[in-house]
Amino acid sequence: MSGISNVVYIGRKPPMRYVTAIITSFAGSDVKEVTLKARGQSITTAIDAAEITRHRFLKELTVANITIGTEEIEQEEGGTRNVSTIEITLTRVPPAKKEVREESEKTESAIPKQPAELTSIEGIGASRAEKLKSCGVNSVPDLANSDPKELSEKLQISEKRVSKWIDEAKKVLKQ
């Protein structure tokens, strides 16, 4: 079993099921890498499983490779359709290389984070975000700097709810 690459096929189960499969795959001492394969709507589950495993359970894992593509699937009613695919290869970092990994993590943290979306605020979904944008609130910083009374009147929503959104936006900006 030396250097064998295990494959975990991602489907419709919850991400934690696949996290368990990844951890189990790495349980063999000779296993150096595990590849997650997913397509279509399962792609997000594959990403979630990889990130949960790396950040919560096996912190010595790195993403060695990500391959994206498209498969042509035959449909029962005839014809074909294209489906997106992804392969994520996770590799166990040997202890000697740990310092290099920590240095790369410092570099990653120097990259500015993407600004939070309005929909990241609890209580704001896609339609409310659009209504906020029509009122001139296009970002979380815009929301954080809004006047609750004025915004509640424009949106015809209680001032209390708008104040909660503004407070939440301020918290997000502090992170």
Secondary structure, 3 states (H helix, E strand, C coil): CCCCEEEEECCCCCHHHHHHHHHHHHCCCCCCEEEEEEEHHHHHHHHHHHHHHHHHHCCCEEEEEEEEEEEEEECCCCCEEEEEEEEEEEEECCHHHHHHHHHHHHHHHHCCCCCCCHHHCCCCCHHHHHHHHHCCCCCHHHHHCCCHHHHHHHHCCCHHHHHHHHHHHHHHHHC
